[in-house]
Amino acid sequence: MGIFSRMSDIINSNLNAMLEKAEDPEKIVRLMIQEMEDTLVEVRSAAARTIAEKKEHRRRLAAIKAEAHDWENKAELAVSKGRDDLAKAALREKDSAERIVNGLEEQMTQVDEGLGQLNNDITRLQAKLADAKARQKVLLSRHETGNQQLRVREQLHEGKVDDALMRFEKFERKVENVEGRVEAYDLGERPDLRQEIQNLEGEEKVEKALNELKQRMSASQNTNTTEGDSK
């Protein structure tokens, strides 16, 4: 495939359509970027050669124009000397030079049009390249996120998380069993002296509070009875 044909295919390509159809969009974008970069290098090299040829045509055109002008001067000189035969020969050379000039000017016009179109194509190709690179970054991010989500889904689907929770619960039950066995040893044990004294102190405090409550209630009843008798 030629440079310009390949460049045209890339410029006219629809990135969205290609990515939707591709089995591996990331790979497609990567290959397209490489293709665009390679094509840009080749096209710029071709443009540089064309510009050099244009400069060569311009130099040659200037030289042929100068030659045509020189033949015209020679024809005038021959006429002034009465040498019409030489004047005719000089004019024939001038005519030949002018035909070359016309041909070179047509070539220059075509070269200018080609360079203008090439410049437009390079601009469009660079825009496509920038778009592809931007999409590549997005695709890489989406691909990584998708892979992470897929791994989580696969683990959930395969029951790995449930298995882990079951193992955790089993271990928790083991810990509770050990704690239960420890507490079982304390059942039926006689409280120590300190605990017994604390219990007695607590009971004494409760008894004292009960007596105080009874006294207040008795005093309140006596007061109410006295007030009733007075009336």
C-alpha positions as CSV (number, residue, x, y, z in Angstrom):
1,M,0.0,0.0,0.0
2,G,1.4,3.4,-1.0
3,I,2.0,6.2,1.5
4,F,-0.8,8.4,0.3
5,S,-3.3,5.6,-0.1
6,R,-2.6,4.4,3.5
7,M,-2.8,7.9,4.8
8,S,-6.1,8.4,3.1
9,D,-7.5,5.2,4.7
10,I,-6.4,6.4,8.1
11,I,-7.7,9.9,7.7
12,N,-11.1,8.7,6.5
13,S,-11.4,5.9,9.1
14,N,-14.1,6.1,11.8
15,L,-12.4,5.4,15.1
16,N,-15.7,4.8,16.9
17,A,-16.8,2.2,14.4
18,M,-13.5,0.4,14.4
19,L,-13.4,0.3,18.2
20,E,-17.0,-1.1,18.4
21,K,-16.2,-3.9,16.0
22,A,-12.8,-4.8,17.5
23,E,-12.4,-7.7,19.8
24,D,-9.4,-6.0,21.4
25,P,-10.0,-2.2,21.2
26,E,-6.8,-1.4,23.1
27,K,-4.8,-3.3,20.6
28,I,-6.6,-1.6,17.6
29,V,-5.8,1.8,19.0
30,R,-2.2,0.9,19.7
31,L,-1.7,-0.4,16.2
32,M,-3.5,2.6,14.7
33,I,-1.3,5.0,16.6
34,Q,1.8,3.2,15.4
35,E,0.5,3.3,11.8
36,M,-0.3,7.0,12.0
37,E,3.1,7.8,13.5
38,D,4.9,5.8,10.8
39,T,2.8,7.4,8.1
40,L,3.5,10.9,9.4
41,V,7.2,10.2,9.2
42,E,7.0,8.9,5.7
43,V,4.7,11.7,4.5
44,R,6.8,14.4,6.0
45,S,9.9,12.9,4.3
46,A,7.9,12.8,1.0
47,A,6.9,16.5,1.6
48,A,10.5,17.5,2.2
49,R,11.6,15.8,-1.0
50,T,8.7,17.6,-2.9
51,I,9.7,20.9,-1.5
52,A,13.3,20.3,-2.5
53,E,12.1,19.4,-6.1
54,K,10.0,22.6,-6.1
55,K,13.0,24.7,-5.3
56,E,15.0,22.9,-8.1
57,H,12.1,23.6,-10.5
58,R,12.1,27.2,-9.5
59,R,15.8,27.6,-10.2
60,R,15.5,25.8,-13.5
61,L,12.5,27.9,-14.5
62,A,14.4,31.1,-13.7
63,A,17.3,29.8,-15.8
64,I,15.1,28.9,-18.8
65,K,13.3,32.2,-18.7
66,A,16.6,34.0,-18.7
67,E,17.7,31.8,-21.7
68,A,14.5,32.7,-23.6
69,H,15.1,36.4,-22.9
70,D,18.7,35.9,-24.1
71,W,17.5,34.3,-27.4
72,E,15.2,37.2,-27.9
73,N,18.1,39.7,-27.5
74,K,20.1,37.6,-30.0
75,A,17.3,37.7,-32.5
76,E,17.0,41.5,-32.2
77,L,20.8,41.7,-32.7
78,A,20.6,39.5,-35.8
79,V,17.9,41.6,-37.3
80,S,19.8,44.8,-36.6
81,K,22.7,43.3,-38.5
82,G,20.5,42.2,-41.4
83,R,20.8,38.5,-40.6
84,D,17.2,37.4,-40.8
85,D,18.4,33.8,-41.0
86,L,20.1,34.0,-37.6
87,A,17.2,35.9,-36.2
88,K,14.8,33.1,-37.2
89,A,17.1,30.5,-35.6
90,A,17.3,32.6,-32.4
91,L,13.5,32.9,-32.3
92,R,13.1,29.2,-32.8
93,E,15.3,28.7,-29.8
94,K,13.3,31.2,-27.8
95,D,10.1,29.5,-28.7
96,S,11.5,26.1,-27.5
97,A,12.7,27.7,-24.3
98,E,9.2,29.3,-23.7
99,R,7.5,25.9,-24.2
100,I,9.8,24.5,-21.5
101,V,8.9,27.4,-19.3
102,N,5.2,26.7,-19.7
103,G,5.7,23.1,-18.9
104,L,7.7,23.9,-15.8
105,E,5.0,26.4,-14.6
106,E,2.3,23.8,-15.0
107,Q,4.4,21.4,-12.9
108,M,5.0,24.1,-10.3
109,T,1.2,24.7,-10.1
110,Q,0.6,21.0,-9.6
111,V,3.3,20.7,-7.0
112,D,1.8,23.7,-5.1
113,E,-1.6,22.1,-5.2
114,G,-0.2,18.8,-4.1
115,L,1.7,20.4,-1.2
116,G,-1.4,22.3,-0.1
117,Q,-3.5,19.1,-0.1
118,L,-0.7,17.2,1.7
119,N,-0.5,19.9,4.4
120,N,-4.3,19.6,4.9
121,D,-4.0,15.8,5.1
122,I,-1.1,16.0,7.6
123,T,-3.2,18.4,9.8
124,R,-6.2,16.0,9.7
125,L,-3.9,13.0,10.4
126,Q,-2.4,14.8,13.4
127,A,-5.9,15.4,14.7
128,K,-6.7,11.8,14.3
129,L,-3.5,10.8,16.0
130,A,-4.2,13.1,19.0
131,D,-7.7,11.6,19.2
132,A,-6.4,8.1,19.1
133,K,-3.9,8.8,21.9
134,A,-6.6,10.4,24.1
135,R,-8.7,7.3,23.5
136,Q,-5.8,5.0,24.3
137,K,-5.5,6.6,27.8
138,V,-9.2,6.2,28.4
139,L,-9.2,2.6,27.2
140,L,-6.3,1.7,29.4
141,S,-8.1,3.1,32.4
142,R,-11.3,1.4,31.5
143,H,-9.5,-1.8,30.7
144,E,-7.8,-1.8,34.1
145,T,-11.1,-1.0,35.9
146,G,-12.9,-3.6,34.0
147,N,-10.3,-6.3,34.9
148,Q,-10.6,-5.4,38.5
149,Q,-14.4,-5.6,38.5
150,L,-14.2,-8.9,36.6
151,R,-11.8,-10.4,39.2
152,V,-14.2,-9.4,42.0
153,R,-17.2,-10.8,40.1
154,E,-15.3,-14.0,39.4
155,Q,-14.4,-14.4,43.1
156,L,-18.0,-13.8,44.1
157,H,-19.3,-16.2,41.5
158,E,-16.8,-18.9,42.5
159,G,-17.8,-18.6,46.1
160,K,-14.3,-17.6,47.3
161,V,-15.6,-14.8,49.4
162,D,-18.3,-17.0,50.9
163,D,-15.8,-19.7,51.6
164,A,-13.6,-17.1,53.4
165,L,-16.5,-15.9,55.5
166,M,-17.4,-19.5,56.4
167,R,-13.8,-20.1,57.5
168,F,-13.9,-16.8,59.5
169,E,-17.2,-17.9,61.2
170,K,-15.7,-21.3,61.9
171,F,-12.7,-19.7,63.6
172,E,-15.0,-17.4,65.5
173,R,-16.9,-20.4,66.8
174,K,-13.6,-22.0,67.9
175,V,-12.7,-18.9,69.9
176,E,-16.2,-18.8,71.5
177,N,-15.8,-22.5,72.4
178,V,-12.4,-21.8,74.0
179,E,-13.9,-18.9,76.0
180,G,-16.9,-21.1,77.0
181,R,-14.5,-23.7,78.3
182,V,-12.6,-21.1,80.3
183,E,-15.9,-19.8,81.8
184,A,-16.9,-23.4,82.6
185,Y,-14.0,-23.8,85.0
186,D,-15.4,-20.9,87.0
187,L,-18.8,-22.5,87.5
188,G,-19.3,-23.8,91.1
189,E,-16.2,-22.2,92.3
190,R,-16.4,-20.6,95.9
191,P,-16.0,-16.9,95.7
192,D,-12.8,-15.6,97.2
193,L,-12.7,-13.7,100.5
194,R,-12.5,-10.3,99.0
195,Q,-15.6,-11.0,96.9
196,E,-17.5,-12.3,99.9
197,I,-16.7,-9.2,101.9
198,Q,-17.8,-7.0,99.0
199,N,-21.1,-8.9,98.9
200,L,-21.6,-8.4,102.6
201,E,-21.0,-4.7,102.3
202,G,-23.4,-4.5,99.5
203,E,-26.1,-6.3,101.5
204,E,-25.5,-4.1,104.5
205,K,-25.9,-1.0,102.4
206,V,-29.2,-2.3,101.0
207,E,-30.5,-3.1,104.5
208,K,-29.6,0.3,105.8
209,A,-31.4,1.9,102.8
210,L,-34.5,-0.2,103.5
211,N,-34.6,0.8,107.2
212,E,-34.3,4.4,106.3
213,L,-37.2,4.1,103.8
214,K,-39.4,2.4,106.5
215,Q,-38.6,5.1,109.0
216,R,-39.5,7.9,106.5
217,M,-42.8,6.1,105.7
218,S,-43.7,5.6,109.4
219,A,-42.9,9.2,110.2
220,S,-45.1,10.4,107.3
221,Q,-48.0,8.2,108.5
222,N,-47.7,9.5,112.1
223,T,-47.8,13.1,110.8
224,N,-50.9,12.5,108.8
225,T,-52.7,10.8,111.8
226,T,-51.9,13.8,114.1
227,E,-53.1,16.3,111.6
228,G,-56.4,14.3,111.3
229,D,-57.0,14.2,115.1
230,S,-56.5,18.0,115.3
231,K,-59.3,18.6,112.9
